[in-house]
Amino acid sequence: MGRKFWLFIAVLALLMLALEYQMPRNFIWKPTYAHADRQPFGCYVFDSIMATTMPGGYTVCRKTLSQLAVEKVPPRSIIILRSGWYSENVNVDTLLALAQRGNRILLAYSYFYAELCDTLHINCSSHGNYLINDVLKLENQERDTVFWTGDSLHYGTAAYQVHSQFINSCLLDTFPAEPLASIHDWESLQFAKEHVSKDSPYMKDGPYEAEDSDKVRVADIVALSYPVGKGEIILVTTPLLFTNYGILNNPAYVHRLMNRLKPLPVVRTEAYMPNVNVAETSPFRELLKRPPLRWALYLTILGVVLLMGFSARRRQRAIPEVTPPKNYQLDFIRRIGTLQYQRNKQN
């Protein structure tokens, strides 16, 4: 095999790699919120960005709130992301105890369970159903407008375009909760709080509900802050915005929410999500995490490929050397001649 053959093999391999790289990948549109999941609804990109932007540090763990509560550490910020209904809910007493001690807890759920809403005196209403088949058409569908209405000391009002499939539920704002984001603009919220009475005709069809008093509760909130003791509990109804797809499409809105947690070290726990390790089943994950072992694995694979290439050549068995038979005709003639000579000499 000459050099042209190996050059052809190398060019063919590079061409196949280039074609494989250019081929479209089939994404898995399943919300996992897993740290190692690089699919659209994983949190690999989100965790990477937060690890470099949070001044107090950012870590991901699998500890429950009860386990975090017994740790003797200064106050910190805790994040829990979750979609759908699961049997294991966050313990409300532990949640309130952590907030009383100065911790800030962000709960991003697609829908909040009744025990938490009853404790905080907050109503959660369904806004729509998240259909996995609609994700493939996200770019062609209309979006809802989310208005930032809170935290005026740090940020001004702003509007963000969010896929309607990402807003599964809305909250009903009650005192002392502070609305942070809503699908209605800031002027409408302020007008409703200050001027709209419970007897107003606008209350019948609008996004506001009347109480027994003249105060108005504002509905269609997608993020609010509930102060508890020295800390606070932040409720967000758009957990998919914290995924890889969400942080890449709505980075400014997510960073405004994370700014509420920035003064403290941030910990995101995966204890309340099932099957969070589906993206870490590779037997080489420990080798790939460390650069020396990763390069050792790469060199081993390269050596195996080269060995297979050189061993694939056709080999011919060795031909044994065969000695031609010796010619004894001349000796025979000499012997016969000698015998004839001796016979004639005797006669």
C-alpha positions in Angstrom: 0.0 0.0 0.0 1.4 3.3 -1.1 1.0 6.8 0.2 -1.9 7.5 -2.2 -4.0 4.9 -0.4 -3.4 6.3 3.0 -4.0 9.8 1.7 -7.3 8.7 0.3 -8.3 7.1 3.6 -7.5 10.3 5.5 -9.4 12.5 3.1 -12.4 10.2 3.2 -12.4 10.2 7.0 -12.2 14.0 7.2 -15.0 14.3 4.7 -17.2 11.9 6.7 -16.5 13.9 9.9 -17.4 17.2 8.2 -20.7 15.7 6.8 -21.5 14.3 10.3 -20.9 17.7 11.9 -23.1 19.5 9.4 -26.0 17.1 9.7 -28.9 18.4 11.8 -29.2 16.9 15.2 -32.4 15.6 16.7 -33.1 17.4 19.9 -35.0 15.9 22.8 -37.6 18.4 23.9 -38.1 16.9 27.4 -37.7 19.1 30.5 -35.1 17.5 32.7 -33.4 20.6 34.3 -30.4 18.3 34.7 -27.0 19.9 35.2 -25.3 17.7 32.6 -28.1 17.8 30.0 -27.1 19.8 26.9 -30.5 19.3 25.3 -32.8 22.4 24.9 -34.6 21.8 28.2 -31.6 20.8 30.3 -29.6 23.3 32.4 -26.0 22.8 31.2 -25.8 26.3 29.6 -27.7 28.0 32.4 -25.5 26.5 35.1 -22.4 27.4 33.2 -23.5 31.0 32.8 -24.5 31.4 36.4 -21.2 29.8 37.6 -19.3 32.6 35.9 -21.7 35.5 36.8 -22.8 35.0 40.4 -20.2 36.9 42.5 -20.9 34.8 45.6 -20.5 31.4 43.8 -22.9 29.0 42.2 -23.1 25.2 42.8 -25.5 22.4 41.9 -26.3 19.7 44.4 -28.9 17.0 45.1 -29.7 17.9 48.7 -33.2 18.4 49.9 -34.3 21.5 51.8 -34.2 19.5 55.0 -30.6 18.6 54.4 -29.7 22.1 53.5 -31.4 23.4 56.6 -29.2 21.4 59.0 -26.0 22.7 57.4 -24.3 25.3 59.6 -23.5 27.8 56.9 -24.3 31.5 56.4 -27.6 32.4 54.5 -27.6 31.6 50.8 -29.9 31.6 47.8 -31.5 28.3 46.8 -33.1 27.4 43.4 -35.6 24.7 42.7 -36.8 24.1 39.1 -39.6 21.8 38.3 -42.3 21.1 35.8 -45.5 19.1 36.1 -46.9 17.2 39.1 -44.7 15.0 41.3 -45.4 13.1 44.4 -42.6 14.7 46.4 -43.3 18.3 47.2 -41.2 20.8 49.1 -41.8 20.8 52.8 -43.5 24.1 53.5 -42.4 24.3 57.1 -38.7 23.8 56.1 -39.2 26.3 53.3 -40.4 29.0 55.8 -37.8 28.1 58.3 -35.0 28.7 55.8 -36.5 32.0 54.7 -36.9 33.1 58.3 -33.1 32.7 58.8 -32.3 35.0 55.9 -32.1 32.5 53.0 -33.6 33.5 49.6 -35.4 30.7 47.9 -36.5 30.8 44.2 -39.2 28.2 43.3 -39.7 28.0 39.5 -42.7 25.7 39.0 -45.1 25.2 36.1 -47.9 25.1 38.7 -47.7 25.6 42.5 -49.3 23.0 44.7 -52.2 23.9 47.1 -50.3 23.5 50.4 -47.8 26.2 49.4 -50.4 28.6 48.0 -52.6 28.2 51.1 -49.7 28.9 53.4 -48.6 32.1 51.5 -52.2 33.1 50.7 -51.6 33.1 47.0 -53.8 31.7 44.3 -52.4 29.9 41.3 -54.5 29.7 38.2 -53.8 27.7 35.0 -52.8 29.8 32.0 -52.4 27.1 29.4 -51.1 23.6 28.7 -47.5 23.0 27.6 -47.7 20.7 24.5 -44.4 19.1 23.6 -45.5 18.8 19.9 -45.8 22.6 19.7 -42.1 23.2 20.5 -41.1 22.4 17.0 -43.2 25.3 15.9 -42.1 27.8 18.5 -40.3 30.2 16.1 -43.5 30.6 14.0 -45.9 31.2 16.8 -46.9 34.3 18.6 -45.4 35.2 21.9 -46.7 36.7 25.1 -45.3 39.9 26.4 -43.9 39.7 30.0 -43.5 43.1 31.7 -41.0 43.6 34.5 -42.8 45.6 37.1 -40.8 45.2 40.3 -37.4 46.0 41.8 -37.5 49.6 40.5 -34.4 50.5 42.5 -32.2 48.3 40.3 -34.0 48.1 37.0 -36.5 50.1 35.1 -39.6 48.7 33.5 -39.0 46.5 30.5 -41.0 44.1 28.2 -39.8 40.7 27.1 -41.2 38.3 24.4 -41.8 34.9 25.8 -43.3 31.8 24.2 -46.8 31.3 25.3 -46.1 27.6 25.9 -43.6 28.6 28.6 -46.3 30.2 30.7 -48.4 27.4 32.2 -49.9 29.3 35.2 -50.3 32.7 36.7 -50.4 34.0 40.3 -52.7 36.3 42.1 -50.9 39.0 44.0 -51.8 39.7 47.6 -50.2 41.7 50.4 -47.3 41.6 51.3 -46.1 39.9 48.1 -44.2 42.2 45.6 -45.0 41.5 41.9 -41.8 41.2 39.8 -43.2 40.3 36.4 -46.6 40.1 34.8 -48.2 39.6 31.4 -49.7 43.1 31.9 -47.8 46.3 31.8 -46.7 48.3 34.8 -49.1 51.2 34.2 -52.1 48.9 34.2 -51.0 47.3 37.5 -50.4 50.6 39.2 -53.7 52.0 37.9 -55.5 48.9 39.2 -53.9 49.1 42.6 -54.5 52.8 43.1 -57.7 53.7 41.3 -59.8 50.7 40.4 -62.3 49.8 43.0 -64.1 46.5 43.5 -67.3 47.9 42.1 -65.7 49.0 38.8 -67.2 47.3 35.6 -63.6 46.7 34.5 -63.3 44.1 37.3 -65.8 41.8 35.6 -63.7 40.9 32.6 -60.3 42.3 33.4 -57.3 40.5 35.0 -58.1 41.9 38.5 -60.2 40.5 41.3 -61.9 42.4 44.1 -61.5 41.7 47.8 -63.7 42.6 50.6 -61.9 45.9 51.0 -61.2 48.6 48.4 -57.8 47.1 47.6 -57.4 45.3 44.4 -55.5 42.0 43.9 -53.7 41.9 40.6 -53.8 38.7 38.6 -51.6 37.2 35.8 -48.4 37.6 37.8 -45.6 35.3 36.5 -43.0 36.2 39.2 -43.4 37.6 42.6 -41.4 38.0 45.8 -42.8 37.0 49.2 -40.9 38.3 52.2 -40.5 35.9 55.1 -38.5 37.0 58.2 -35.0 38.0 57.1 -35.3 36.3 53.7 -37.8 35.9 50.9 -39.5 33.3 48.7 -39.6 34.1 45.0 -42.2 32.3 43.0 -41.8 32.0 39.2 -44.3 30.3 36.9 -41.9 30.0 33.9 -39.3 27.3 34.8 -38.5 26.6 31.2 -36.9 30.0 30.9 -34.1 28.7 33.2 -33.2 25.9 30.7 -30.6 26.1 27.9 -33.2 27.2 25.4 -34.7 29.7 27.8 -31.5 31.4 28.9 -30.3 31.7 25.3 -33.6 33.3 24.1 -34.4 35.4 27.2 -31.1 36.2 28.9 -32.1 39.7 30.2 -35.3 38.5 31.9 -33.6 35.5 33.6 -30.7 37.7 34.8 -33.2 40.1 36.4 -34.7 37.3 38.3 -31.2 36.0 39.3 -30.2 39.5 40.4 -32.5 39.0 43.4 -30.3 36.1 44.5 -26.9 37.6 43.6 -25.9 39.0 47.0 -25.7 35.5 48.5 -24.0 32.3 47.4 -26.4 30.4 45.0 -27.2 26.7 45.3 -29.4 24.9 42.8 -30.8 21.6 44.1 -31.9 18.7 41.8 -33.3 16.7 44.7 -36.9 17.3 43.6 -36.5 16.3 40.0 -36.6 12.6 38.9 -34.1 11.0 36.6 -31.7 14.0 36.7 -28.7 11.8 35.8 -29.9 10.5 32.5 -27.3 12.6 30.7 -24.4 11.2 32.8 -24.7 7.5 32.0 -21.6 7.3 29.9 -18.9 5.1 31.4 -16.3 7.6 30.3 -17.8 10.6 32.2 -15.1 10.5 34.9 -12.3 10.3 32.3 -13.7 13.2 30.3 -14.0 15.4 33.4 -10.2 15.5 33.9 -7.9 16.8 31.1 -5.0 14.3 31.6 -7.3 11.3 31.6 -9.3 12.8 28.7 -6.1 13.1 26.5 -5.1 9.5 27.6 -8.4 8.3 26.4 -8.1 10.1 23.1 -4.5 8.8 22.5 -5.7 5.2 23.3 -8.5 5.5 20.8 -6.1 6.9 18.2 -3.6 4.1 18.8 -6.4 1.5 18.4 -7.5 3.1 15.1 -3.9 3.1 13.8 -3.4 -0.5 14.9 -6.5 -1.6 13.0 -5.4 0.3 9.9 -2.0 -1.3 9.8 -3.3 -4.7 10.7 -6.0 -4.6 8.0 -3.4 -5.0 5.2 -3.4 -8.4 3.4 -0.5 -10.6 4.5 1.0 -13.4 2.4 2.5 -16.5 4.1 6.2 -16.9 3.8 7.3 -19.3 0.9 9.9 -21.8 2.1 13.2 -21.9 0.2 13.3 -25.2 -1.9 16.8 -26.6 -2.9 16.8 -28.0 -6.4 17.8 -31.7 -6.6 21.5 -32.4 -7.3 22.5 -33.6 -10.7 24.3 -37.0 -10.4 24.5 -37.8 -14.1 28.1 -36.6 -14.3 29.2 -38.9 -11.4 27.4 -41.8 -13.0 29.3 -41.3 -16.2 32.6 -41.1 -14.4 31.9 -44.3 -12.5 30.9 -46.2 -15.6 34.0 -44.8 -17.4 36.3 -45.9 -14.6 34.8 -49.4 -14.6 35.2 -49.8 -18.4 38.8 -48.6 -18.2 39.7 -51.1 -15.4 38.0 -53.9 -17.4 39.8 -53.2 -20.6 43.1 -52.9 -18.7 42.8 -56.3 -17.2 42.1 -57.9 -20.6 
